[in-house]
Amino acid sequence: MKRLYYAMLMCPLLLTGCQGEGMQSTGKEPVQVKVFQVSATSVDGTGHFSGTVEEKSGTALSFSSAGTLSTMNVRLGDRVHRGQTIATLDETSARSSHEAAQATLLQAEDAYRRMKTLHEKGSLADIKWVEVQSQLQQARSAEAVARKLLSDCRLVAPFDGVISDKSGEVGQTVLPGAAVARLVSTVGQQVRIAVPEGEIGDIAVGQKARIAVPALDGKVFQGTVTERGVTADAFSRSYEVKLRVDDADASLLPGMVAEVSLTGKEGHTAYVLPPHIVQLDETNCTFVWVASEGHAEKRRVVCGDYTADGVIVDEGLKEGDQVIVEGQQKVCEGTKISL
């Protein structure tokens, strides 16, 4: 669950109308206030986290040999299929080398056939026959290497996916292993979230989740926790958790923001107050004003999680307490009040 950042919410609510808590208003008219009667409210155990959609698998697409980029057949965001041509290099040199290797292979094969007949008749020495066989094998190997170099001038997609990055431009000289594009899979997307250390204990692998994506008009997907980090971030003190999107479709793209709802601990009852009535004093302690026997009483409280209904008060209040919700800016400790 999202934690309440008390300092941000409460600074505007610091008291400005009183000069000191000891100031009594016994000789003045009571301050008119409205109160909220504290009672236990049912609170579910659902945690809400913001995360990011990520591809489960992705790869940088690069050529295995150097050359000049001849064609670039994709644009950013294009969907491609396995085996589709992404880009090509100028193959003039590679094709010439392959044609030369083919010619050498044809010569070696012709020599092999002629020498084989002579060898079978006993007219060719064994050492010469071994030499002919070696030349044929060398020609076959050279042709295979040249064919591979020619094939490497064509870059194809290794799997279905989306082009998430494109850095190659026609006419550019590329080096072996230098990426010209990045391909990410659109199957098996996952969502990464950060869970505060106080709530990581409620998360388990296999836990189900609801994933809403604002960029898709709030479209909802179902998810499952697949990984739970074991080391907290040194600064945020949060743990990385990854979820598989069970019913992902082509509309869900890497980088999209996802709102994840995870059911953690079981529902329970708690005292929940509207956040605007919880204030922060000069010692950075949270407090509320309580109506007690016709007077205002400053009551320090300990707050917990922040829910959709308000802030949970863990300590400082009891069932039936009357918390001032209107007029609290006008009271001090001991101020006479009327409801």
C-alpha positions in Angstrom: 0.0 0.0 0.0 1.0 3.5 -0.6 2.4 5.2 2.4 1.1 8.6 3.5 3.6 11.3 3.2 2.5 13.2 6.2 4.7 16.2 5.7 3.3 16.9 2.3 -0.3 16.5 3.3 -0.3 18.2 6.6 2.0 21.2 6.4 -0.9 23.5 5.2 -2.9 22.3 8.3 -0.5 23.5 11.0 -2.3 25.7 13.5 -2.0 29.4 12.9 -4.9 30.8 15.0 -3.5 30.1 18.5 -0.5 31.6 20.2 0.0 28.7 22.6 -1.5 25.6 23.9 -2.0 27.0 27.3 -4.3 29.7 26.0 -7.8 29.1 27.5 -11.0 30.5 26.2 -13.0 30.2 29.4 -14.2 33.7 29.1 -15.1 33.5 25.5 -17.9 32.0 23.5 -17.4 28.3 22.7 -16.0 27.6 19.2 -18.5 25.9 16.9 -17.0 22.6 15.6 -18.1 19.5 13.9 -16.9 16.1 14.9 -16.4 12.6 13.5 -17.1 9.7 15.8 -14.4 7.1 15.7 -15.5 3.5 15.0 -13.7 0.5 13.6 -14.0 0.2 9.8 -13.4 -2.8 7.7 -10.1 -2.5 5.7 -9.2 -4.9 3.0 -5.6 -6.3 2.6 -5.2 -5.1 -1.0 -1.9 -3.3 -1.8 -1.7 -0.9 -4.6 1.6 -0.3 -6.5 2.7 1.5 -9.7 4.9 -0.4 -12.0 6.2 -0.6 -15.5 5.5 -3.1 -18.3 8.6 -4.9 -19.5 9.4 -7.4 -22.2 10.2 -10.9 -21.0 12.7 -11.3 -23.7 14.5 -8.9 -26.1 17.6 -8.8 -28.2 19.8 -6.4 -29.9 19.9 -7.1 -33.7 23.4 -6.8 -35.3 25.4 -8.2 -38.2 28.2 -10.7 -37.6 30.4 -9.0 -40.2 31.4 -5.4 -41.1 29.9 -3.6 -44.1 27.8 -0.7 -45.4 24.1 -0.7 -44.5 22.3 -1.1 -47.8 18.6 -1.3 -46.7 16.8 -0.8 -43.4 13.4 -2.3 -43.7 11.8 -1.5 -40.4 10.7 1.6 -38.4 10.4 2.1 -34.7 7.3 0.3 -33.4 6.9 -2.0 -36.4 5.7 -5.6 -35.7 7.8 -8.2 -37.3 7.7 -12.0 -37.7 10.3 -14.6 -37.3 12.5 -14.8 -40.4 11.5 -11.4 -41.7 14.4 -9.3 -43.2 15.2 -6.4 -40.9 18.2 -4.9 -42.8 20.9 -5.8 -45.4 24.5 -4.9 -46.0 26.0 -4.1 -49.4 26.8 -7.7 -50.6 28.9 -6.8 -53.7 32.2 -8.0 -52.2 30.6 -11.0 -50.4 28.8 -12.1 -53.6 32.0 -11.9 -55.6 33.9 -13.9 -53.1 31.2 -16.5 -53.1 31.1 -16.8 -56.9 34.9 -17.2 -56.9 34.6 -19.9 -54.2 32.0 -21.7 -56.3 34.2 -21.6 -59.4 37.1 -23.1 -57.4 34.8 -25.8 -56.0 33.6 -26.7 -59.6 37.2 -27.1 -60.7 38.1 -29.2 -57.7 35.0 -31.5 -58.2 35.9 -31.9 -61.9 39.5 -32.8 -61.0 38.3 -35.2 -58.4 36.0 -37.1 -60.9 38.9 -37.4 -63.5 41.5 -38.4 -61.0 39.1 -41.0 -59.4 38.9 -42.9 -62.6 42.7 -42.9 -63.0 43.1 -44.0 -59.4 40.7 -46.9 -59.8 42.7 -48.1 -62.8 45.9 -47.8 -60.9 47.3 -45.1 -63.0 47.4 -42.5 -60.2 49.8 -42.7 -57.3 48.2 -42.8 -53.8 49.9 -39.6 -52.7 48.5 -37.7 -55.7 45.0 -39.1 -55.0 45.2 -37.9 -51.4 46.2 -34.4 -52.7 43.2 -34.3 -55.0 40.8 -35.3 -52.1 42.3 -32.6 -49.9 41.9 -29.9 -52.6 38.2 -30.9 -53.0 37.6 -30.7 -49.2 39.4 -27.3 -49.0 37.2 -26.0 -51.9 34.0 -27.2 -50.2 35.0 -25.5 -47.0 35.9 -22.2 -48.7 32.6 -22.2 -50.6 30.7 -22.8 -47.3 32.5 -19.9 -45.6 31.8 -17.6 -48.6 28.2 -18.6 -48.6 27.9 -17.9 -44.9 29.4 -14.4 -45.4 27.0 -13.7 -48.2 24.1 -14.9 -46.0 25.3 -12.7 -43.1 24.6 -9.6 -45.2 20.9 -10.2 -44.5 19.7 -9.6 -40.9 16.5 -11.4 -40.0 14.2 -11.4 -37.0 14.9 -14.4 -34.7 11.3 -14.3 -33.3 8.0 -12.5 -33.5 8.1 -9.1 -31.8 8.1 -5.3 -32.0 11.0 -3.0 -33.0 11.7 -1.0 -29.8 14.8 0.8 -31.0 16.4 1.6 -34.4 19.8 3.0 -34.7 20.9 1.9 -38.1 20.7 4.2 -41.1 21.2 3.4 -44.8 24.8 4.2 -45.9 26.2 3.7 -42.4 29.2 1.5 -41.9 28.5 -1.0 -39.2 30.9 -3.1 -37.3 30.4 -6.8 -36.2 28.1 -6.9 -33.2 27.1 -3.3 -33.4 23.3 -3.1 -32.9 21.2 -1.6 -35.6 17.8 -2.3 -34.0 16.3 -3.9 -30.9 13.5 -6.5 -31.0 11.3 -7.2 -28.0 8.9 -10.1 -27.7 5.2 -9.2 -27.3 4.5 -12.6 -25.7 4.8 -13.1 -22.0 5.1 -9.5 -20.9 5.8 -8.8 -17.3 5.4 -5.9 -14.9 8.0 -4.8 -12.4 7.0 -3.0 -9.2 8.8 -1.8 -6.0 7.3 -3.0 -2.7 8.2 -1.3 0.6 10.0 -3.4 3.1 7.0 -3.2 5.5 4.8 -5.0 2.9 7.2 -7.4 1.2 6.2 -10.1 3.7 2.7 -10.1 2.3 3.9 -10.9 -1.2 4.5 -14.5 -2.4 5.3 -16.1 -5.7 2.2 -17.4 -7.3 0.0 -14.6 -5.8 -2.7 -13.3 -8.2 -2.9 -9.6 -9.1 -5.1 -7.1 -11.0 -3.2 -5.0 -13.5 -4.7 -1.8 -14.9 -3.0 0.1 -17.7 -4.0 3.8 -18.0 -2.5 4.2 -21.5 -5.0 1.6 -22.7 -8.0 3.5 -21.2 -7.7 1.5 -17.9 -7.8 -1.9 -19.6 -7.4 -4.6 -16.9 -5.2 -7.7 -17.2 -4.7 -10.6 -14.8 -1.3 -11.2 -13.4 0.7 -13.6 -11.3 3.8 -12.9 -9.1 6.8 -14.8 -10.6 9.7 -13.2 -8.7 10.2 -11.6 -5.3 13.4 -9.8 -4.6 15.4 -10.7 -1.5 17.6 -7.5 -1.3 16.2 -4.1 -0.5 17.2 -1.0 -2.5 19.8 0.9 -0.4 17.9 4.2 -0.8 14.2 3.4 -1.1 14.3 0.3 1.1 12.0 -1.4 -1.3 12.1 -4.8 -3.0 11.7 -5.6 -6.7 8.8 -7.8 -7.5 7.9 -9.1 -11.0 4.6 -10.3 -12.3 3.7 -12.2 -15.4 0.7 -10.8 -17.4 -1.4 -13.9 -17.9 -3.7 -12.6 -20.6 -1.4 -10.1 -22.3 -2.3 -9.1 -25.9 -0.6 -7.1 -28.7 -1.9 -3.8 -27.2 0.4 -4.1 -24.2 3.7 -2.6 -24.9 7.0 -2.4 -22.9 7.4 0.9 -21.0 3.7 1.4 -20.3 2.8 2.4 -16.7 0.7 -0.3 -14.9 -1.3 0.0 -11.7 -1.1 -3.2 -9.8 -3.5 -4.4 -7.1 -2.2 -7.3 -5.0 -4.3 -9.0 -2.3 -1.9 -9.5 0.6 -2.8 -9.9 4.2 -6.3 -10.7 5.2 -8.9 -7.9 5.7 -9.1 -6.4 9.1 -10.8 -3.6 11.1 -9.1 -0.3 11.9 -9.7 3.4 12.7 -9.7 5.3 9.4 -9.8 9.1 9.4 -10.1 11.7 6.6 -6.4 12.7 5.9 -7.1 16.4 6.2 -7.8 16.3 9.9 -4.5 14.7 10.8 -2.0 17.4 11.6 1.7 17.8 12.2 3.1 19.7 15.1 6.4 21.5 15.6 8.1 18.3 16.7 6.9 16.5 13.6 4.5 14.4 15.5 1.0 13.7 14.1 -2.0 14.6 16.1 -5.8 15.3 15.9 -8.1 17.5 18.0 -10.6 15.5 20.0 -13.8 16.8 21.7 -13.6 15.9 25.4 -16.2 17.2 27.9 -16.9 20.4 26.0 -13.2 21.2 25.4 -10.7 20.7 22.7 -8.0 18.1 23.5 -4.8 17.6 21.5 -4.3 13.9 20.9 -1.1 12.5 19.5 -1.7 9.6 17.1 0.4 7.1 15.2 -0.6 6.6 11.6 -0.2 3.6 9.4 -1.2 2.9 5.8 -3.0 5.3 3.5 -6.1 3.8 1.9 -8.7 5.0 -0.6 -10.9 6.0 2.4 -8.3 7.8 4.4 -5.4 7.3 6.8 -5.3 4.4 9.2 -4.6 5.4 12.8 -2.8 2.6 14.6 -2.4 4.3 18.1 -3.9 7.2 20.0 -7.7 6.8 19.5 -10.3 4.5 20.9 -13.8 3.5 19.9 -16.3 6.4 20.3 -13.8 9.2 20.4 -15.1 12.4 18.8 -12.5 13.9 16.4 -13.0 17.5 15.4 -13.2 17.6 11.6 -14.4 21.2 11.1 -13.2 24.2 13.1 -10.0 22.6 14.3 -8.0 25.5 13.0 -9.7 27.8 15.6 -9.0 25.7 18.8 -6.1 25.2 21.2 -5.7 22.9 24.1 -8.6 23.4 26.5 -10.6 25.7 24.1 -14.4 25.6 24.9 -16.3 24.0 22.0 -19.9 23.4 21.0 -21.0 20.7 18.6 
